[in-house]
Amino acid sequence: MRRSLLVSIFLAGLVTLASARPALGAVSVSVSVFHRTLAPYGRWVTTASYGNVWAPSVAAGWQPYVNGEWYYTDCGWTWASSDPWGDAPFHYGTWVWEPPYGWVWVPGTIWAPAWVTWAYSDDFVGWAPVPPSFALTATGYVGTPVVVATNSYVFVPTRQFVGVRVASVRVPAPRNPAVFAHTIRTTSFHVSGGVLHNVGPAPQRIARVAGRRIDTVPVAKAGVRPVSLTESGVAQGRQLAVVAPKAERAAAISPSDAAHARPSRNVESSHTATARPAKARPDRAVGRPPKPESAVAKTQKTASKPARPAEKPQRSVAKNLSAEKPRPETARQENSRPEHVAAARPAPKPHPARSEPPQKPNPPPHPQNPEKDHKEAQQ
């Protein structure tokens, strides 16, 4: 009886915890969350055109919607990213090429399977990020195709569009203009069940060219979780922008993120060819002049050092003196030496100051003291 009572209490607790979980619609998306989660993988910078954006630390030549693959899910064409920071920058906001940073992400709070516009043919399928100016309504977007610069597109062969990692089959970027010229362009989003769907090329067309069936899979297989417009705080009848307003993005930067608002000098590793050089202040660019005290101390220190004697010329002269007859080349070299070296060479004849005094003649012997004369002669 006691055991049954404990089990009943335990099950009641589980039911209470389950009912206490927030409803799906209560979850909201915040730009500040993106700032905190993405900061370790890049830097937040402020641009004149787009306000606060995120520049990832990536290798040269990196481009969005390349490192991953496509799935056709119950939300349409869904991108499954393999980038280390996750998939948020490919399902919220959009990407834009912003010199000198390269590709930067402009945050948004509305979820989509992929914020891309399409260009496709029987031979190739291509896509590119929608521009930050892109907007739609609460019912979706069906209108004039959005066309961006050809170098912003990523093309793959149609037969290798689904189930293949894009980076391994991507068409070289220099071929983009020729491929793009023969494509059909489309931009289509529609809302179903409160969630945005990315339509893109019809899966039947891809299946016909690829020669195999394209099945619709649950969106969870792509490793993403769809977020409805209601969860994103979107009101009915409101125009939806792919990016959040500048003021909202600026207010989302916390004090800990302030350091990311300016370009860092470590550009690296991330945008080698397109990173913005750090603005050098005048004192750093030219170099600060030394302090007067340091210059005087350096001058006094130099002046206090005794001059080192020219040892090499002396050794060279001594070597030349040891030879009986110098070669003609050696004689020319000696004549061309500086005056202070020539003066250091001893003269071949003894100097008069060093010559011995002439000997005095012996005085004649003294007739009266022969022993004294004998001693003087010995001396």
C-alpha positions in Angstrom: 0.0 0.0 0.0 2.8 2.4 0.9 4.7 1.5 -2.3 1.6 2.2 -4.4 1.1 5.6 -2.7 4.7 6.6 -3.5 4.4 5.5 -7.1 1.2 7.6 -7.4 2.9 10.7 -6.0 5.8 10.2 -8.3 3.6 10.0 -11.4 1.6 13.0 -10.3 4.9 14.9 -10.0 5.8 14.0 -13.6 2.4 15.2 -14.9 2.9 18.5 -13.0 6.3 19.0 -14.5 5.1 18.2 -18.0 2.2 20.6 -17.7 4.5 23.3 -16.4 6.6 23.4 -19.6 6.0 26.5 -21.6 3.8 26.2 -24.7 5.5 26.2 -28.1 4.0 29.6 -28.9 5.5 31.1 -25.7 9.1 30.7 -27.0 10.5 34.0 -28.5 13.5 34.8 -30.5 15.9 37.5 -29.4 18.7 39.2 -31.2 20.7 39.4 -28.0 20.8 35.5 -27.9 22.5 35.6 -31.3 25.1 38.1 -30.1 26.1 35.9 -27.1 26.1 32.5 -29.0 28.0 33.7 -32.1 30.6 36.0 -30.4 33.1 33.1 -29.9 33.0 32.3 -33.6 33.6 35.8 -35.1 33.2 39.4 -34.3 30.4 41.9 -34.2 31.0 45.0 -36.3 29.1 48.1 -37.2 28.7 49.1 -40.8 27.3 52.2 -42.3 25.0 50.4 -44.6 23.6 47.6 -42.4 24.3 48.6 -38.8 25.3 45.8 -36.4 26.4 42.6 -38.3 28.4 39.5 -37.5 31.6 38.6 -39.4 32.5 34.9 -38.9 36.1 33.8 -38.5 36.4 31.6 -41.6 39.0 30.7 -44.1 39.5 32.7 -47.3 37.0 31.9 -50.0 34.2 30.9 -47.5 30.7 31.6 -48.7 27.3 31.0 -47.0 25.2 28.0 -48.0 28.2 26.0 -49.1 29.3 24.0 -46.1 26.2 21.7 -45.8 23.5 20.0 -47.9 19.9 20.3 -48.9 16.8 18.4 -47.8 13.3 18.6 -49.2 11.3 18.6 -46.0 7.7 19.3 -45.0 8.8 23.0 -44.9 10.2 23.0 -48.4 13.9 23.2 -49.4 15.7 23.2 -46.0 19.4 23.9 -45.5 21.3 21.7 -43.1 24.5 23.5 -42.1 27.8 21.9 -41.2 29.5 25.2 -40.0 30.8 25.0 -36.4 28.5 27.8 -35.1 25.3 26.0 -36.0 22.4 26.8 -38.3 20.9 30.0 -36.9 22.6 32.4 -39.4 21.0 30.4 -42.2 17.4 30.3 -40.9 17.3 33.8 -39.4 18.4 37.0 -41.1 20.5 37.0 -44.2 24.0 37.3 -45.6 25.5 40.2 -47.6 28.9 40.9 -49.0 30.3 43.9 -47.2 33.8 45.1 -48.0 36.3 44.9 -46.5 34.8 42.3 -44.1 33.6 39.9 -46.8 30.4 37.9 -46.0 28.6 39.2 -42.9 25.4 38.1 -41.3 22.6 40.6 -40.7 20.4 39.3 -37.8 16.7 38.7 -38.0 14.1 37.1 -35.8 11.8 35.3 -38.4 12.6 31.6 -39.1 12.7 30.1 -42.6 14.0 26.8 -44.0 16.5 28.9 -46.0 16.6 32.6 -46.8 17.6 32.2 -50.5 16.5 33.1 -54.0 16.9 30.5 -56.7 18.3 30.1 -60.3 18.0 26.7 -61.9 18.0 24.8 -65.2 18.0 21.2 -66.3 21.8 21.1 -65.8 22.4 23.2 -62.7 20.7 24.4 -59.5 21.8 27.6 -57.9 20.9 29.8 -54.9 22.0 33.0 -53.2 21.1 34.8 -50.0 18.2 37.3 -50.3 19.3 40.9 -49.8 18.8 42.6 -46.4 16.1 44.8 -48.1 13.9 41.7 -48.7 10.5 41.8 -47.1 7.3 39.7 -47.3 3.8 39.6 -45.7 2.3 37.3 -43.1 1.1 35.1 -46.0 4.4 34.8 -47.7 6.0 36.1 -50.9 5.0 35.4 -54.5 6.3 38.1 -56.8 9.1 39.3 -59.0 12.1 37.0 -58.6 14.8 38.6 -56.5 18.1 38.6 -58.5 21.4 39.4 -57.0 25.0 39.6 -58.3 26.0 36.4 -60.1 29.1 35.9 -57.9 26.7 35.6 -54.9 25.2 32.4 -56.3 26.3 28.8 -55.6 25.7 26.4 -58.4 25.8 22.6 -58.3 24.9 20.0 -61.0 21.2 19.2 -60.8 22.0 15.4 -60.5 24.0 16.2 -57.3 21.7 18.7 -55.7 20.1 16.5 -53.1 21.9 14.2 -50.7 25.4 15.5 -51.5 27.6 17.9 -49.6 27.6 21.1 -51.6 31.2 21.9 -51.1 32.3 18.7 -52.8 30.3 19.3 -56.0 30.1 23.1 -56.3 30.7 24.6 -59.8 33.7 26.9 -59.8 32.7 30.5 -59.2 34.2 31.8 -62.5 31.6 29.8 -64.4 28.7 31.5 -62.6 27.9 34.1 -65.3 27.8 31.5 -68.1 25.6 29.2 -66.0 23.4 32.0 -64.7 22.5 33.2 -68.2 20.6 30.0 -69.0 18.6 29.6 -65.7 15.1 30.2 -64.5 14.9 32.6 -61.6 12.3 32.3 -58.8 11.8 33.6 -55.3 8.9 32.0 -53.4 7.9 31.7 -49.8 4.5 30.8 -48.4 3.1 30.3 -44.9 1.5 27.0 -43.9 0.6 26.2 -40.4 2.0 29.5 -39.3 5.5 28.5 -40.6 7.3 29.9 -43.6 8.1 27.5 -46.4 10.8 28.0 -49.1 9.3 26.7 -52.4 12.2 26.9 -54.9 12.5 24.5 -57.8 9.9 21.7 -57.9 11.1 18.4 -56.5 9.5 16.6 -59.5 11.8 18.5 -61.9 14.9 17.6 -59.8 13.8 14.0 -59.7 13.3 13.8 -63.5 16.8 15.2 -64.2 18.5 13.3 -61.4 16.8 10.0 -62.4 15.7 9.2 -58.9 12.9 9.9 -56.5 13.0 12.9 -54.2 11.1 12.0 -51.0 9.8 14.6 -48.5 11.4 14.1 -45.1 10.5 15.6 -41.7 12.2 18.9 -41.1 13.8 17.4 -38.0 16.0 15.2 -40.2 17.8 18.3 -41.4 18.7 19.0 -37.7 16.6 22.2 -37.5 13.5 23.2 -35.6 10.9 25.3 -37.3 9.7 28.4 -35.5 6.2 29.8 -36.3 5.5 33.5 -37.0 3.6 33.6 -33.8 6.6 32.5 -31.8 8.6 35.2 -33.5 6.1 37.8 -32.3 4.8 38.6 -35.8 1.3 40.2 -35.9 -1.2 39.3 -38.6 -1.2 41.7 -41.6 2.2 43.1 -40.7 5.0 43.3 -43.3 7.9 41.1 -42.4 11.5 42.1 -43.0 14.2 39.4 -43.3 16.4 41.4 -40.9 15.6 43.1 -37.6 15.5 46.9 -37.5 18.9 48.7 -36.9 17.8 50.1 -33.6 16.7 46.7 -32.3 20.0 45.1 -33.3 22.0 48.0 -31.7 20.1 47.7 -28.4 20.8 44.0 -28.3 24.6 44.4 -27.9 25.5 43.9 -24.3 28.5 45.5 -22.6 30.4 42.2 -23.0 29.9 42.4 -26.7 31.1 46.0 -27.0 34.6 44.8 -27.8 33.3 43.2 -31.0 31.8 46.4 -32.3 35.2 47.4 -33.7 37.3 45.5 -36.2 40.0 43.5 -34.5 43.6 43.1 -35.8 43.2 39.3 -35.8 41.8 38.9 -39.2 42.2 36.3 -39.6 42.2 33.1 -39.8 38.8 34.4 -40.8 38.8 36.8 -43.8 42.3 36.7 -45.2 41.5 38.3 -48.6 38.6 40.6 -47.5 39.1 41.5 -43.9 39.1 45.2 -43.0 42.5 46.5 -42.0 42.7 48.1 -38.6 42.6 51.8 -38.7 46.0 53.0 -37.5 46.2 56.1 -35.4 48.8 58.7 -36.4 51.0 57.9 -33.5 51.0 54.2 -34.4 51.3 54.6 -38.1 54.3 57.0 -38.0 55.9 55.8 -34.8 56.2 57.9 -31.6 59.3 60.0 -31.4 61.7 59.1 -28.6 61.6 61.2 -25.4 64.2 64.0 -25.1 65.6 62.4 -22.0 66.1 59.1 -23.8 67.8 60.8 -26.7 70.2 62.7 -24.5 71.0 59.6 -22.4 71.7 57.7 -25.6 74.0 60.4 -26.9 75.9 60.6 -23.6 76.2 56.8 -23.5 77.6 56.8 -27.0 80.1 59.6 -26.3 81.3 57.9 -23.1 82.5 54.8 -24.9 86.2 54.9 -25.9 87.1 54.6 -29.5 88.2 51.1 -30.4 91.6 51.0 -32.0 91.9 49.8 -35.5 93.3 46.4 -34.9 92.8 44.9 -38.3 94.9 47.5 -40.3 97.8 46.9 -37.8 97.7 43.2 -38.2 97.6 43.7 -42.0 100.6 45.9 -41.9 102.5 43.5 -39.7 101.8 40.8 -42.1 103.0 42.8 -45.0 106.3 43.7 -43.2 107.1 40.0 -42.7 107.3 39.6 -46.4 110.5 40.3 -48.1 109.1 41.6 -51.4 105.4 42.5 -51.4 103.5 41.7 -54.5 102.5 44.6 -56.8 98.8 44.2 -55.8 99.8 44.4 -52.2 101.7 47.6 -52.8 98.8 49.2 -54.5 96.5 48.3 -51.6 98.9 49.8 -49.2 99.1 53.0 -51.2 95.3 53.2 -51.2 94.9 52.8 -47.4 93.8 55.8 -45.4 96.3 58.1 -43.9 95.8 56.9 -40.3 96.6 53.3 -41.4 99.7 54.3 -43.4 100.9 56.3 -40.4 100.6 53.2 -38.2 103.1 51.3 -40.3 106.6 51.6 -38.9 109.2 53.1 -41.2 111.7 50.7 -42.7 114.6 52.8 -41.3 115.0 53.3 -37.5 113.7 56.5 -36.2 116.4 59.0 -35.1 114.9 59.1 -31.7 115.4 55.4 -31.3 118.9 55.2 -32.8 121.8 54.6 -30.4 124.2 57.6 -29.7 127.6 57.4 -31.3 130.3 56.0 -29.2 132.9 58.4 -27.9 136.6 57.7 -28.7 138.6 56.2 -25.8 140.7 58.9 -24.1 144.4 58.4 -24.3 145.9 56.5 -21.4 146.9 58.6 -18.4 150.6 58.4 -18.0 150.5 58.8 -14.3 147.7 56.2 -13.4 147.9 53.1 -15.7 145.5 51.0 -13.6 142.8 53.6 -14.0 143.4 53.7 -17.7 143.1 50.0 -17.8 139.7 50.0 -16.0 138.3 52.7 -18.3 139.3 50.8 -21.3 137.5 47.7 -20.0 134.4 49.8 -19.4 
